[in-house]
Every structure is written in structure tokens, then in C-alpha cells.
């Protein structure tokens, strides 16, 4: 074979060139664990959902692209609101982002097609910035029609980066019961009062996954929003946080609403 005849330094150089060539990019074999936090509603905690190199890439491609985050009002119109003070941006689906998308789709089962995935959204939180309690599922018909794939069936919130000095900035689910096993304290704020529900701490690379809708049937319009998935991005009291939303719809989105592959 040719490789057996090449000197080791040249082999290393060729391997490096191949790995840096987008046309030959292959998603890394990435293993991660999962912990079921709640069965009803389904909430799963995922340590190490993205790799450090993926996190670094997400920071690079989102830099200097953020604008003030918006929320949808009762009519479905997007607008600025005092309840959401973060900054956000949609991410182009390059080779590395596609690997993360594929991982999120595979996590949900082989029957979940790419056409149901919204463009990934990076969200940046600075000092004092937060997102007041809200749900990811919608009530407005304009936000849940067939063209947009119905309602948001599932959500991931991924902690892409958090400064070493961060205080606050957790993701709070006020209607979830606090855990009993102290091993959860590695990822959950166990110092919070029991009546505050559950707050997942912002830990780089980790993610929280949950189902937004109730109902066993599949398809657009078959599920009902689960109020127990109400959650909040708590204020950052010190430091900064970069997160990422991954949303999957009940059905396929029209092409104009999906992320383009670059």
C-alpha cells in the first residue's frame, strides 16, 4: 500500500490536510451519556452532548452576528420584549453544525427527519440578561400551521460556553420536582429552595432535552402544549454564557424556514 511507503511526517501532514478539507469532513465518533431526569414530562440531561472543538467552532461562527432576541406575541409576530434580554443568531448549517444536527436527530429516533428541524439558534447572555418564564411551544395558529411544521415537539438547550467566573445563568423549570439523589447536584443547583423547582447549572458541553407536547399521536396538530415545560433562563449575575437552541417540529417545515446547508 502507498501509506506503507510514505515517511511518518508526510503521513501526518496528509492526515491533517484531509481532516481540514470540508469536502472530506467526517463527523467524529462522539460518545456521551444520558440521565433521565423526569419521565413525565420527559426531561433528559445530557453531559458532554457537544465536544470542546464543536463548542469552539460554534463560538467562532456566531461571533459578531448577534442581535437582540425577539419573542412571538399572541398574533405570532416577532418583537422585542423586556422578558427576553439576551442576544441571538441563527446558525448556518456547515459541516460541523450538521454533525450536531444529526446527533440531535438521532437522539430522537430514526423516524425524525431533518426536514423537521429548525435552524439552530445561538443565544448569548451577558451580565443581568435573562429570559423570563416561557414555553417553547406556541398557542398562535400562525406559529403552528402546516407550513412551519406544526408546533415545537421537542427542545434541546445546549450550554456552549460559560465563563469561569459565572454566577447565575441557570435554566429553571419551576414545575419540575427537585431531585432526591445528591448525585444530581453536579448539574443541578441543589441549594435552591424546593418550591423553586429545578435549575440546571450552565456547564459547557452539556445539554437539557425535553418534550414540549402531550399526546401519543404523531403528526402536525396532534399534540397539546405541556405547561409543565415552562422554563426560564435565569439572570447572569456574573460572567457570560453562550447557549444554543435546537427545536424539532411535529412535521416538516417548508424549505424557506429550514437552515440552508453551506
C-alpha positions in Angstrom: 0.0 0.0 0.0 1.1 3.6 -0.6 0.8 4.5 3.0 3.3 1.9 4.0 5.9 3.6 1.7 5.4 7.1 3.0 7.5 8.5 5.9 5.6 9.2 9.1 5.9 13.1 8.9 4.3 13.1 5.5 1.5 10.7 6.6 0.8 13.1 9.5 0.7 16.1 7.0 -1.7 14.2 4.7 -4.0 13.3 7.6 -4.1 16.9 8.7 -4.9 18.2 5.3 -7.7 15.6 4.8 -9.2 16.5 8.2 -9.2 20.2 7.4 -10.8 19.7 4.0 -14.6 20.4 4.3 -15.3 18.2 1.2 -13.8 15.2 3.1 -15.2 16.2 6.6 -16.5 13.2 8.6 -18.4 13.7 11.9 -16.3 12.4 14.8 -17.4 9.3 16.6 -18.7 11.0 19.8 -19.9 9.1 22.8 -22.0 10.7 25.5 -24.2 9.6 28.4 -27.8 10.5 29.3 -29.6 10.8 32.5 -33.4 10.7 32.6 -34.4 13.5 35.0 -38.2 13.2 34.6 -40.4 10.7 32.8 -43.5 12.9 32.7 -42.9 15.4 31.3 -39.9 13.8 29.6 -36.7 15.7 30.6 -33.3 14.2 29.9 -30.0 15.6 30.9 -27.1 15.0 28.5 -23.5 15.5 29.8 -21.0 16.1 27.0 -23.6 16.5 24.2 -21.1 18.5 22.2 -17.4 18.3 22.0 -14.9 21.0 23.1 -13.9 21.5 19.4 -17.6 21.8 18.4 -18.2 24.4 21.2 -15.2 26.4 20.0 -16.5 26.3 16.4 -19.9 27.5 17.5 -18.3 30.4 19.3 -16.3 31.3 16.1 -19.2 31.2 13.6 -21.6 33.1 15.9 -19.2 35.9 16.9 -20.3 39.4 15.9 -23.6 38.2 14.5 -25.8 38.6 17.5 -28.9 40.9 17.6 -31.4 41.5 20.3 -33.6 38.4 20.9 -37.2 38.6 20.0 -40.4 36.8 21.2 -43.6 36.0 19.4 -46.7 37.8 20.6 -50.3 36.4 20.6 -50.6 37.1 16.9 -47.4 35.3 16.1 -45.5 38.5 15.3 -41.8 38.6 16.4 -40.9 41.6 18.5 -38.6 42.9 21.2 -39.7 42.3 24.8 -38.5 43.1 28.2 -39.0 39.5 29.2 -36.1 38.4 26.9 -32.9 40.5 27.1 -30.4 38.1 25.5 -29.0 38.3 22.0 -29.3 35.6 19.4 -28.5 34.5 15.9 -29.4 31.7 13.5 -26.5 29.3 12.7 -25.7 28.3 9.1 -25.6 24.6 8.7 -21.9 24.0 7.9 -20.2 20.6 8.2 -19.7 20.8 11.9 -23.2 22.2 12.6 -24.6 19.4 10.5 -22.9 16.9 12.8 -24.6 18.4 15.8 -27.9 18.4 13.9 -27.5 14.8 13.0 -26.7 13.9 16.7 -29.9 15.7 17.8 -32.0 13.9 15.2 -30.5 10.5 16.0 -31.2 11.1 19.7 -34.9 11.4 18.9 -35.0 8.2 16.8 -34.5 7.4 13.1 -38.1 8.4 12.2 -37.4 12.1 12.9 -36.3 13.6 9.6 -34.0 16.6 9.0 -36.9 18.5 7.4 -38.5 18.8 10.9 -35.5 20.7 12.3 -35.5 24.5 12.7 -32.2 26.4 12.1 -30.1 26.1 15.2 -30.0 29.3 17.3 -27.1 30.5 19.3 -28.1 32.7 22.3 -25.7 35.0 24.2 -26.3 36.2 27.8 -24.3 38.9 29.4 -24.5 40.5 32.9 -28.1 40.8 34.1 -29.5 39.3 30.9 -32.2 36.7 31.1 -35.3 35.1 29.6 -38.4 35.2 31.8 -40.5 32.1 32.3 -41.9 30.9 28.9 -42.7 27.8 26.9 -41.1 26.8 23.6 -44.4 25.6 22.2 -46.8 28.2 20.7 -50.5 29.0 21.0 -50.9 31.2 17.9 -52.2 29.4 14.8 -49.8 31.4 12.7 -46.9 29.8 14.6 -48.2 26.2 14.4 -49.6 25.8 10.8 -48.5 23.1 8.4 -46.1 25.4 6.6 -44.0 25.7 9.7 -44.4 22.0 10.6 -46.9 22.5 13.4 -45.8 23.1 16.9 -42.4 22.6 18.5 -42.4 19.0 19.6 -39.0 18.9 21.4 -36.3 21.2 22.6 -32.6 20.9 23.4 -30.8 23.7 25.3 -27.1 23.3 24.9 -24.5 25.1 27.1 -21.9 26.0 24.5 -19.7 28.2 26.7 -19.7 29.7 30.2 -17.1 31.9 31.7 -15.0 30.5 34.6 -16.5 33.1 37.0 -20.1 32.7 36.0 -22.7 33.1 38.7 -26.4 32.6 37.8 -27.5 31.9 34.3 -29.1 28.5 35.0 -32.1 27.1 33.2 -35.0 26.9 35.7 -38.1 24.6 35.4 -40.4 25.8 38.2 -42.9 22.9 37.8 -40.4 20.1 38.0 -39.8 18.4 41.3 -36.3 18.8 42.8 -34.2 15.6 42.7 -33.8 13.4 45.7 -30.4 11.8 44.8 -27.5 14.1 45.7 -25.6 13.0 42.6 -27.8 15.4 40.6 -26.1 18.3 42.5 -23.2 18.0 40.0 -25.5 19.5 37.4 -28.5 20.9 39.3 -28.5 23.8 41.8 -29.2 21.9 45.0 -29.0 25.0 47.1 -32.3 26.4 45.6 -35.5 26.2 47.7 -37.7 23.2 46.9 -40.6 25.4 45.8 -38.4 26.9 43.1 -38.5 23.7 41.1 -35.3 22.7 39.3 -32.4 24.8 38.0 -29.8 23.2 35.7 -26.5 25.0 36.0 -24.7 26.3 32.9 -21.9 23.7 32.3 -20.0 23.8 29.0 -20.8 21.0 26.6 -23.9 19.7 28.4 -27.5 19.9 27.3 -31.1 19.5 28.5 -33.7 17.8 26.3 -37.4 17.9 26.8 -40.7 17.1 25.1 -42.9 20.2 24.8 -46.2 18.5 23.8 -48.5 15.9 25.4 -50.3 13.2 23.4 -49.2 9.9 22.0 -50.2 10.5 18.3 -47.8 11.7 15.7 -48.2 14.5 13.1 -49.0 18.2 12.8 -51.6 19.4 15.3 -51.7 16.1 17.3 -50.0 17.3 20.4 -51.0 19.8 23.1 -48.6 22.1 24.9 -47.4 20.8 28.2 -47.4 23.7 30.7 -45.0 21.8 33.0 -42.3 22.6 30.4 -42.4 26.3 31.4 -38.8 27.3 31.9 -36.6 30.4 32.3 -33.1 31.5 31.6 -32.1 33.0 34.9 -30.2 36.3 35.0 -26.4 36.1 34.7 -25.2 37.7 37.9 -21.5 37.5 36.9 -19.7 36.4 33.8 -21.2 35.4 30.4 -23.0 32.4 28.9 -23.5 31.1 25.3 -26.3 28.7 24.7 -27.9 27.0 21.7 -31.5 26.1 21.0 -32.3 23.0 18.9 -36.0 22.8 18.1 -37.8 20.0 16.3 -41.3 20.5 14.9 -44.2 18.0 14.7 -43.9 17.8 11.0 -41.8 19.0 8.1 -41.1 22.7 7.7 -41.4 24.4 4.3 -37.9 24.8 2.8 -37.8 28.6 3.4 -38.0 28.0 7.1 -35.2 25.5 7.3 -31.5 26.1 7.6 -29.5 26.1 4.3 -26.5 23.8 4.0 -23.4 25.7 3.3 
